[in-house]
Amino acid sequence: MNVIICGAGQVGSSIARYLSSEGNDVTVIDQSPELIRKINDTLDVRAFVGHASHPGTLEMAGAKEADMLIAVTYADEVNMIACQVGHSLFQVPTKIARVRSQNYLQPEWADLFSRDNMPIDVIISPEVEVARHIGQQLQVPGAFDMLAMADGKVRVVGVRCGEDCPVVNTPMRQLASLFPDLNMVVVAIIRNDKVIVPSSEDQMLAGDEVYFVCDTAHLARAMDAFGHQEPEARRIIVVGAGNIGLTLAQNIEENQSAVSVKLIEVSPERAKRAAGQLAKTMVLAGSALDPEILEEANIRSTETFVSVSNDDEVNIISALLAKRYGCERAVTLINNQPYGPLVTALGVDAVVNPRSITVSTILQHIRRGRIRAVHSLREGVGEVIEAEALETSTMVGVPLREAKLPNGVIVGAILRDDELVVPRGDTRIQAKDRIILFAASNAVKKVEKLFSVRLEYF
């Protein structure tokens, strides 16, 4: 696949790394010589300095032969025009643009990105995606990561195993007998920054980060199995009234009427603007690093503290302060990825990385075959994938133990006619089943082939 990536920032470079490692032909364009130099030094891609929306630049990048154009520069307008030029002059089949300004995304302007106006196939709004992701995490206290798949019928959850976790040092084969009626499968163990796709003899150890797939209806029992019985938060403080914080507060107001939210914003103008857009949320103008502001927000009685300002240091320190004042759970947004492990070691419960969430959203539209959803774990150690099984797939009709799945792949759940099937060795996948699986990074391309349409299908 020939892919042009406009923008060599964190998201653009991450997508380039993913695609080049899988053997795709990737060209990266950016106006920054420093970013382009870094790309050329570290990745096996073609990268050059240029203005991403200029026709001549896109022609130099090979737009006439491109299968996809991904525009993720810092300027929404450049991203949109690059896609327009790619469509009008070069007939690029698939165009993806990152659009951050919510003004462009208002319902009344929905026709802007139609085929007849500005034909962009996929609009990615990082702030909306991050706010949605945090909202999902808030529903599962005790989890450091959580996402809904298969129309909400399946949950993929990340938890840390402490010394008191009931299932540590237990072989995987014993979990089914310990919890015979629990629809849950452990699909990945991250230990010392390395991923393990568990076999029946593997065990979870204290300190491991574990991802499991479970029936949404069994989520509370699954968390209980890992020693987490925390109730869902009813009092939440959000730091930062930017697009993420404002969208998160609005989502909570609309979907969780029993939850009380307080929003702290250091800019008086932005705080005033947020107060005008929120119906029930109390907005406080001040610094989240100010003990008086935290006391005014009633930090000691708050169950969850979410820091999503534009400043990593403010997010980290305010989250640590919140924990010190007795807040039960702290979630913080961090753009600088190396900070993540350090922050969790200091006691912050969950770290949100906007780049990883945006990359996951883009990958969902890059993956070939009948791929419905993709979530990248921990900077590319693997992907949780939801896909539809076709009649021609080699997986269909044979027991899973005989299906010859690629190394590094494990099936976590099967959705069949709205019923969840827990995969066992004798389970047979049927055509049109929706399969949720984990694939280590080196097995993703093989998974795509498993779910691709073959010629004999037509």
C-alpha positions in Angstrom: 0.0 0.0 0.0 1.3 3.5 -0.9 0.6 6.0 1.8 1.3 9.7 2.0 1.4 11.2 5.5 1.1 14.9 5.8 2.7 16.0 9.1 5.7 14.5 10.9 4.6 15.3 14.5 3.9 12.7 17.1 0.9 11.2 15.4 2.3 11.3 11.9 5.6 9.7 12.9 3.8 7.0 14.9 1.6 6.1 11.9 4.7 6.1 9.7 6.4 3.8 12.1 3.5 1.4 12.1 3.0 1.3 8.4 6.7 1.1 7.4 7.3 -1.8 9.8 4.6 -3.7 8.0 6.2 -3.3 4.5 4.1 -0.4 3.2 5.5 2.3 1.0 5.3 5.5 3.1 6.1 9.1 2.2 6.1 11.8 4.9 5.8 15.6 4.3 6.4 18.3 6.8 7.5 22.0 6.8 10.0 21.3 9.6 13.5 20.3 8.5 14.2 19.1 12.0 11.2 16.7 12.1 11.9 15.4 8.6 15.6 14.8 9.5 14.4 12.8 12.6 12.1 10.7 10.5 14.8 10.0 7.9 17.2 9.0 10.6 14.9 6.6 12.4 12.4 5.1 9.9 12.6 3.3 6.6 10.4 5.8 4.8 10.8 8.6 2.3 10.5 12.0 3.9 11.0 15.5 2.6 10.3 19.1 3.5 7.4 20.7 1.8 3.9 22.3 2.2 1.5 19.4 2.5 -1.4 21.1 0.7 0.5 22.3 -2.4 -0.3 20.3 -5.5 3.3 20.2 -6.6 4.4 18.8 -3.2 1.8 16.1 -3.3 2.8 15.2 -6.8 6.4 14.8 -5.7 5.2 12.6 -2.9 3.6 10.2 -5.4 -0.1 11.2 -5.0 -0.9 9.8 -8.5 -0.1 6.3 -7.3 -1.2 6.7 -3.6 -3.8 4.5 -2.1 -4.3 6.7 1.0 -3.5 10.2 2.2 -3.4 10.9 5.9 -3.3 14.6 6.9 -2.3 15.1 10.5 -0.4 18.5 10.4 -1.0 21.0 13.2 -3.3 23.1 11.0 -6.8 21.9 10.3 -7.0 24.0 7.2 -3.9 22.4 5.7 -5.2 19.0 6.5 -8.5 19.7 4.8 -7.0 21.3 1.7 -4.5 18.5 1.3 -7.3 16.0 1.2 -9.3 18.2 -1.3 -6.2 18.5 -3.6 -5.6 14.8 -3.2 -9.1 14.1 -4.4 -9.6 16.7 -7.1 -6.2 16.5 -8.8 -4.9 13.0 -8.0 -8.0 10.9 -7.2 -6.5 9.4 -4.1 -9.0 6.7 -3.0 -8.9 7.2 0.8 -8.4 10.5 2.6 -8.1 10.9 6.4 -7.9 14.3 8.0 -7.3 15.4 11.6 -9.6 18.3 12.4 -9.3 19.7 15.9 -11.5 22.8 15.8 -15.0 21.8 17.0 -16.4 24.7 14.9 -16.0 22.6 11.7 -17.7 19.6 13.3 -20.9 21.2 14.4 -24.0 19.3 13.2 -25.3 22.3 11.2 -22.2 22.1 9.0 -22.4 18.4 8.4 -22.5 18.8 4.7 -19.1 20.5 4.6 -17.3 17.1 4.3 -19.7 15.5 1.8 -18.6 14.0 -1.5 -19.8 17.1 -3.4 -18.1 19.7 -1.1 -14.9 18.6 0.6 -14.6 14.8 0.1 -12.7 13.6 3.2 -13.5 10.0 3.9 -12.6 10.0 7.6 -12.5 13.0 10.0 -10.5 12.4 13.2 -11.1 14.7 16.1 -8.5 13.9 18.8 -10.1 15.9 21.5 -13.5 14.1 21.0 -11.8 10.7 20.9 -9.8 11.3 24.0 -12.8 12.6 25.9 -14.8 9.6 24.9 -12.0 7.3 25.9 -11.7 8.9 29.4 -15.5 8.7 29.8 -15.3 5.0 29.2 -12.5 4.6 31.7 -14.4 6.5 34.4 -17.1 3.8 34.2 -14.6 1.2 35.4 -12.8 2.3 38.6 -9.7 0.1 39.1 -8.9 -0.2 35.3 -6.1 1.8 33.7 -7.5 1.2 30.3 -11.0 0.3 29.0 -12.7 0.3 25.6 -16.1 -0.9 24.3 -16.2 -3.1 21.3 -18.9 -5.0 19.3 -21.5 -2.2 19.8 -20.8 -2.1 23.5 -21.5 -5.8 24.1 -17.8 -6.6 24.8 -15.3 -4.7 27.0 -11.5 -4.9 26.7 -10.0 -3.9 30.1 -6.5 -3.2 31.4 -5.8 -3.8 35.1 -2.7 -3.9 37.2 -2.1 -7.0 39.3 -1.1 -6.1 42.9 0.3 -8.3 45.6 -3.2 -8.9 46.8 -4.7 -9.8 43.4 -6.7 -13.0 43.9 -5.6 -14.5 40.6 -1.9 -14.0 40.6 0.3 -17.1 40.4 -2.7 -19.0 38.9 -2.2 -20.9 35.6 -4.6 -19.7 32.9 -6.1 -23.1 32.4 -7.4 -22.9 36.0 -9.3 -19.6 35.5 -12.1 -21.3 33.7 -12.6 -23.8 36.5 -12.3 -21.1 39.2 -14.9 -18.9 37.4 -17.0 -21.3 35.3 -19.8 -18.9 34.5 -17.6 -15.8 33.9 -17.3 -14.8 30.2 -13.7 -13.5 30.4 -10.5 -14.3 28.5 -7.0 -12.9 29.4 -5.5 -11.9 26.0 -2.3 -10.1 26.9 0.2 -9.7 29.8 2.7 -6.9 29.8 5.6 -7.6 32.1 8.8 -5.5 32.2 7.6 -3.6 29.0 7.3 -6.9 27.1 4.1 -8.4 25.9 3.1 -12.1 26.6 0.3 -13.8 24.7 -0.7 -16.2 27.4 -0.8 -20.0 27.0 -2.7 -22.3 29.3 0.3 -22.7 31.5 1.2 -19.0 31.9 0.6 -17.2 35.1 -0.1 -13.6 36.1 2.4 -12.1 38.5 2.3 -9.2 40.9 3.2 -6.0 39.0 1.9 -7.3 35.6 -0.4 -5.2 33.5 -3.1 -7.5 32.2 -5.7 -7.0 29.4 -8.8 -9.2 29.4 -11.9 -9.4 27.2 -15.2 -9.9 28.8 -19.0 -9.8 28.3 -20.2 -6.3 29.3 -22.8 -7.9 31.5 -20.0 -9.7 33.4 -17.7 -6.7 33.8 -18.3 -6.2 37.5 -17.6 -9.8 38.3 -14.5 -9.8 36.1 -13.1 -6.8 38.0 -14.0 -8.5 41.3 -11.9 -11.5 40.2 -8.9 -9.2 39.9 -9.6 -7.7 43.4 -11.3 -4.5 42.2 -14.7 -3.7 43.8 -14.5 0.1 43.6 -17.9 1.8 43.0 -18.3 4.1 40.1 -17.4 7.7 40.9 -20.2 10.2 41.8 -18.0 13.2 42.4 -15.5 14.2 39.7 -13.1 17.1 39.3 -11.8 17.9 35.8 -8.8 20.2 35.3 -8.6 22.1 32.0 -11.5 23.6 30.1 -9.9 23.1 26.7 -11.6 20.9 24.1 -11.0 17.7 26.0 -12.1 18.9 29.4 -15.1 20.7 28.1 -16.2 17.8 25.9 -15.7 15.4 28.8 -17.8 17.6 31.2 -20.5 17.9 28.5 -20.6 14.1 27.9 -20.9 13.5 31.7 -23.8 16.0 31.9 -25.6 14.3 29.0 -25.0 10.7 29.9 -24.5 10.5 33.7 -27.1 12.7 35.4 -26.2 11.3 38.9 -22.5 12.4 38.6 -21.5 15.8 40.0 -18.6 17.5 38.1 -16.4 20.5 39.0 -14.2 22.0 36.3 -11.0 23.9 37.2 -9.5 26.3 34.6 -6.6 28.6 35.1 -7.7 31.1 32.4 -10.5 33.4 33.6 -11.7 34.0 30.0 -11.8 30.3 29.2 -13.5 29.5 32.5 -16.2 32.0 31.8 -16.7 30.6 28.3 -16.9 27.1 29.7 -19.4 28.1 32.3 -21.7 29.5 29.6 -21.6 26.1 27.7 -22.2 23.9 30.7 -25.6 23.5 32.4 -24.8 21.7 35.7 -21.0 21.7 36.0 -19.5 24.1 38.6 -16.6 26.0 36.9 -13.8 27.4 39.1 -11.3 29.9 37.8 -7.9 29.2 39.2 -4.9 26.9 39.2 -5.2 23.2 40.0 -1.9 23.5 41.8 -3.4 26.0 44.3 -4.4 24.2 47.6 -7.2 26.8 48.2 -8.8 26.0 44.8 -8.6 22.3 45.5 -10.2 22.8 48.8 -12.9 25.0 47.3 -13.6 22.1 44.8 -13.9 19.8 47.8 -11.0 17.6 46.8 -11.2 15.5 50.0 -14.6 14.2 49.1 -13.9 13.7 45.4 -13.7 10.1 44.1 -12.0 10.8 40.8 -9.7 13.6 39.6 -9.1 14.0 35.9 -6.3 16.4 34.7 -6.5 17.2 31.0 -4.9 20.6 30.7 -2.5 21.5 27.9 0.5 21.3 30.3 1.9 17.8 31.2 3.6 19.1 34.3 0.4 20.7 35.6 -1.5 17.5 34.9 1.0 15.3 36.7 1.6 17.5 39.8 -2.1 18.3 40.2 -3.0 14.6 40.0 -0.3 13.8 42.7 -1.7 16.6 44.9 -5.2 15.2 44.5 -4.0 11.8 45.7 -2.2 13.4 48.6 -5.4 15.2 49.7 -7.3 11.9 49.7 -8.9 11.7 46.3 -9.4 8.0 45.6 -8.4 7.9 41.9 -6.4 10.2 39.6 -6.4 10.1 35.8 -3.9 12.3 34.0 -3.3 13.2 30.3 0.3 13.1 29.2 1.6 14.0 25.8 5.2 13.2 26.6 5.2 9.4 26.5 8.3 8.7 28.6 6.6 10.3 31.6 3.9 7.6 31.7 5.7 4.8 33.6 7.2 7.3 36.0 3.8 8.8 36.8 2.1 5.5 37.5 5.0 4.5 39.7 4.3 7.6 41.8 0.7 6.6 42.4 -1.4 8.1 39.5 -3.9 5.4 38.6 -4.3 5.9 34.9 -2.4 7.8 32.2 -4.1 8.9 29.0 -2.0 9.4 25.9 -3.8 11.4 23.1 -1.3 10.2 20.5 -2.0 6.5 21.1 -5.8 7.1 21.0 -5.5 9.1 17.8 -3.3 6.5 16.2 -5.7 3.7 17.2 -8.6 5.6 15.5 -6.6 6.1 12.3 -5.4 2.4 12.3 -9.1 1.3 12.3 -9.4 2.9 8.8 -6.1 1.6 7.6 -6.4 -2.0 8.4 -7.6 -4.1 5.5 -10.1 -6.9 5.5 -13.3 -6.8 7.4 -11.7 -4.9 10.3 -14.3 -3.0 12.4 -12.3 -1.6 15.2 -8.6 -1.4 16.3 -7.0 -0.3 19.6 -3.2 -0.1 19.9 -1.8 -1.1 23.2 1.2 0.5 25.0 2.9 2.3 22.0 2.6 -0.6 19.6 3.2 -3.8 21.6 0.1 -5.1 19.9 -3.5 -4.4 18.8 -6.9 -5.4 20.0 -8.9 -6.0 16.8 -12.6 -6.5 16.1 -13.2 -8.2 12.7 -15.9 -10.1 10.8 -15.2 -13.6 9.7 -15.9 -14.3 6.0 -17.0 -17.5 4.4 -13.6 -17.9 2.7 -11.6 -17.4 5.9 -9.4 -20.4 6.9 -10.7 -19.8 10.5 -14.3 -20.7 9.6 -15.6 -24.2 10.3 -12.7 -25.7 12.1 -12.1 -26.0 15.9 -9.9 -23.1 17.2 -7.2 -25.5 18.4 -6.9 -26.6 14.7 -7.3 -23.2 13.1 -3.5 -22.6 12.9 -3.7 -19.0 14.2 -0.5 -17.0 13.7 1.9 -16.9 16.7 1.1 -14.0 18.8 -2.6 -14.1 18.2 -5.3 -15.1 20.7 -9.1 -14.9 20.4 -10.8 -13.2 23.3 -14.5 -13.3 22.3 -16.9 -14.2 19.5 -20.2 -12.3 18.9 -22.7 -14.4 17.1 -26.2 -13.2 16.5 -25.9 -10.8 19.4 -24.8 -13.7 21.7 -21.3 -13.7 23.2 -19.4 -17.0 22.8 -16.4 -17.6 25.0 -13.7 -19.2 22.8 -12.5 -22.6 23.8 -10.3 -25.1 22.0 -13.4 -26.9 20.4 -15.2 -23.6 19.4 -15.9 -23.4 15.7 -16.0 -19.9 14.1 -18.9 -19.3 11.7 -19.2 -16.9 8.8 -20.4 -13.5 9.9 -19.1 -14.0 13.4 -17.6 -10.9 14.9 -14.3 -11.8 16.5 -12.4 -9.8 19.2 -8.8 -10.8 19.3 -5.4 -9.6 20.4 -2.5 -9.6 17.9 1.1 -8.9 18.9 2.7 -6.3 16.6 4.5 -8.8 14.4 1.3 -10.7 13.7 -1.0 -7.9 12.7 -0.4 -8.3 8.9 -1.3 -12.0 9.2 -4.5 -11.1 10.9 -5.5 -8.8 8.1 -5.0 -11.7 5.6 -7.3 -13.9 7.8 -10.1 -11.4 7.4 -9.6 -10.4 3.8 -11.9 -11.1 0.9 -10.5 -13.7 -1.4 -11.2 -14.0 -5.2 -13.3 -17.1 -4.8 -15.7 -15.2 -2.6 -17.1 -13.4 -5.7 
